Amino acid sequence: MRAAFFFACLGLPIPASAVAPVLHARLLRSTPAADARLTSAPDTIRLVFSEPVVAELSQITLTRSDGSVMQLRVGPHPRDSHVLVAPLGSLPVGNHRVAWRIVSADGHPVAGNFSFSVVAAVTDSPPISLIDSGTTPGVTGVSSPPPPAAAAAEQEMRTPRLVSVLRGLGLGAMMAGVGLLFFGSAAGSRRNLDPGSFVTRLFTVGAALLAAHMAAWLYHISPGKGLSETLGSSVLMSTVGVVELVRVALAVLALWVMAKGRHRIALMFGLTCLAVSGGIGHSAAVQPAFAIPAKIIHLISASIWLGGLLWLVWTFRRDLTAFRIEARRVSSFASFALIAVVITGVVQTQLFLGWPWDVFGTNYGRLVLAKIGGLIALALLGGYNRFRLVPDLDDSRKGARLSRSVVQELVVMTAILLVSGFLANVPIPPPT
């Protein structure tokens, strides 16, 4: 317990697993096992993964010994979302190859393959199972890691850069609009301070980029690298696809209501869009009961922080008296938002990373370090603003200096949003 408290205070993940290869979802074992030699043909192919998988977006292909290729009908296990099952027809004697491509609950595609043989008589060669040392809910009997040849047959799709950029900027635009609307809704009768037009533009950019992100994500997970009617129907049957679609719909609704001047309703739709975003990505697959609430609080807190910075820039250009008043209000909100962002960030890091050195030894960990560096820079700028500039805003020079400092914070926060977009798509070290 003391060790856990020590790592939490340092903002490092609690040690929970050994260093392991980085994959979104891993094949723990299969039936038939990899390289198995069977005296009779199996009735089904059964695959067990380390994370919940989306059966509607997954596929299994069998290449038989005579060279013919069969696209198998894939279905979920009725009691375990980690398992895929596909019925087989009759198989001739010989070597058969199974190729699988799945989409895990966090929306990321992973592919792999293995072979098994149907022989005429029993041989002395024991079957070799494709088993990893990890465990997963509902999976038992896990033993030693897979042999190198079998492990090499499993690979993950390359991290999609376009998807990551669109996600980071699209979600960032929605966060900025929500946060700015939160502060601007108190402008009351001072119509020259109403940021409605700016919020509408932010929601327009956010909705467009999130829609483009969904299209790019569909292209990324599509086996044939293209959008089709079959893929669309499969997405609408999957939880991860429906959640992505709902997020885009909420962003569009927020834009539509904002364009009609219904600020409070637009704020409600915008906040709901951010809340739904908490259930997309790694949080949907890794301890979602803790990860999803932490991510929701993280997004909303960051939204208030970002919106407060934009609100200061908006008021500085329109009303210096209001700027001095709002600077104190924003500074107070930003302090609480920073605390919430740090705490929920630590919680997510502990859930998604294993050992402390995973921060340095994995791409995901290095991106976390980059985000931490950005947050430290923001905290330093915010502390300087709060304790050196905000108390003496009657001095016009300090007001101008605060405005420049806020712009610097916005630049840093934009960089953090881009890093966050990649964090959602870069794989995390698998837990024990």
ZIQUIFEN-V104099 format. One record per pair of residues at least 24 apart in sequence whose C-alpha atoms are under 6 Angstrom apart, sorted by the first residue. I is the first residue (numbers start at 1). J is the second residue. Records with the same first field share a line. If there is no record, write none. Layout:
I: J ; J
This chain:
11: 346
12: 356
13: 349 ; 350 ; 356
14: 350
15: 354 ; 355
16: 354
17: 354 ; 431 ; 432
22: 428 ; 429
23: 427
24: 427
25: 50 ; 51
26: 50
28: 131 ; 132
29: 130 ; 131
33: 129
34: 114 ; 115 ; 116 ; 128 ; 129 ; 130
35: 115 ; 116 ; 128
36: 116 ; 127 ; 128
37: 117 ; 118
38: 118 ; 119
39: 118 ; 119 ; 120 ; 121 ; 122
41: 91
43: 88
44: 86 ; 87 ; 88
45: 85 ; 86
46: 84 ; 85
47: 83 ; 84
48: 82 ; 83
49: 82
50: 136
51: 82
52: 81 ; 82 ; 104 ; 105
53: 82 ; 103 ; 104 ; 105
54: 103 ; 104
56: 234 ; 238
57: 103
58: 101 ; 102 ; 103
59: 100 ; 101
60: 99 ; 100
61: 98 ; 99
62: 97 ; 98
63: 96 ; 97
64: 96
65: 94 ; 95 ; 96
93: 118 ; 119
94: 118
105: 285
106: 281 ; 282 ; 284 ; 285
109: 221
110: 156 ; 157
111: 155 ; 156
112: 153 ; 154 ; 155
113: 153
134: 432
163: 213 ; 216 ; 217
164: 421 ; 422
165: 421
166: 209 ; 213
167: 213 ; 421
168: 417 ; 418 ; 421
170: 206 ; 209 ; 210
173: 202 ; 206
174: 203 ; 206
175: 303
176: 303 ; 306 ; 307
177: 202
178: 270
179: 303 ; 304 ; 307
180: 307 ; 311
203: 255
207: 251 ; 252
211: 248
247: 273
281: 424
294: 344
298: 341 ; 344
301: 337
305: 334 ; 337
309: 406
364: 426 ; 428
371: 416
